[in-house]
């Protein structure tokens, strides 16, 4: 057994931010909404085809959501899908200034 020391790094709570994505907030919001859609589908044992019949949302969209292919979904579209699944969504928005690094700061001035 190896005695290598392992560095523990605490995440920010947003994996997309931790990996440096510029759209981290949006990506995290999409992922949270998609995970709730999947949770509802699984909780009701709905296939993508059954969900299509119930909501009018195409089965291919449910398939994309299940496969985490979320780039073509807007937040309002995902919220609308949850609404069609009889879920209530509450959105709370907060604003914070972005942290700028030295290179960005020089480019702005």
C-alpha positions in Angstrom: 0.0 0.0 0.0 1.4 3.4 -1.0 1.9 6.1 1.6 1.5 9.0 -0.8 0.0 12.1 0.6 -3.3 13.1 -1.0 -4.2 16.7 -1.2 -7.8 17.4 -0.3 -9.3 20.4 -2.2 -12.7 21.7 -1.1 -14.9 22.6 -4.0 -16.9 25.8 -4.4 -20.2 24.0 -4.6 -20.2 24.6 -8.4 -18.1 22.0 -10.3 -18.3 24.1 -13.4 -16.7 27.1 -11.6 -14.1 24.8 -10.1 -13.1 23.8 -13.6 -12.9 27.4 -14.8 -16.0 27.5 -17.1 -17.0 31.1 -17.9 -20.7 30.1 -17.9 -20.5 28.3 -14.5 -23.6 29.8 -13.0 -25.7 29.0 -16.1 -24.3 25.5 -16.4 -25.0 24.8 -12.7 -28.6 26.1 -13.0 -29.3 23.9 -16.0 -27.8 20.9 -14.2 -30.0 21.5 -11.1 -33.1 21.8 -13.2 -32.3 18.8 -15.3 -31.6 16.7 -12.2 -35.0 17.6 -10.8 -36.7 16.6 -14.1 -34.9 13.2 -13.9 -35.9 12.8 -10.3 -39.5 13.4 -11.2 -39.4 11.0 -14.1 -37.7 8.3 -12.0 -40.1 8.9 -9.1 -43.1 8.4 -11.4 -41.3 5.6 -13.3 -41.9 7.5 -16.6 -40.0 6.6 -19.7 -39.2 9.4 -22.2 -42.1 8.2 -24.4 -44.5 8.2 -21.5 -43.3 11.7 -20.4 -43.8 12.9 -24.0 -47.5 11.7 -24.0 -48.0 13.3 -20.6 -46.4 16.7 -21.3 -46.2 17.2 -25.1 -42.5 17.7 -24.8 -40.7 15.4 -27.3 -39.1 12.3 -26.0 -35.8 13.3 -27.6 -35.7 16.3 -25.2 -36.2 14.0 -22.2 -33.5 11.8 -23.6 -31.1 14.7 -23.9 -31.9 15.8 -20.4 -31.2 12.2 -19.1 -27.9 12.2 -21.0 -26.9 15.7 -19.6 -26.8 17.2 -23.1 -28.1 20.5 -21.8 -26.5 23.2 -24.0 -29.5 23.6 -26.2 -31.9 24.2 -23.3 -32.6 27.6 -21.8 -33.5 27.9 -18.2 -37.0 28.9 -19.0 -37.5 25.8 -21.2 -36.3 23.5 -18.3 -38.6 25.3 -15.9 -41.4 25.0 -18.3 -40.8 21.2 -18.6 -41.0 20.9 -14.8 -44.2 22.9 -14.9 -45.7 20.4 -17.4 -44.7 17.7 -15.0 -46.8 19.5 -12.3 -43.8 20.7 -10.4 -43.6 24.2 -8.8 -40.3 26.0 -9.3 -39.1 28.9 -7.2 -36.2 30.8 -8.5 -34.0 33.0 -6.3 -31.4 35.2 -8.0 -28.4 36.9 -6.4 -25.8 39.1 -8.0 -22.1 39.3 -7.2 -19.3 41.0 -9.0 -16.9 38.7 -10.9 -13.4 38.4 -9.5 -10.9 39.7 -12.0 -7.4 38.4 -12.4 -4.5 40.8 -13.1 -4.5 40.0 -16.8 -8.2 40.8 -17.1 -7.7 44.0 -15.1 -5.0 45.3 -17.4 -7.0 44.5 -20.5 -10.0 46.5 -19.2 -7.9 49.6 -18.4 
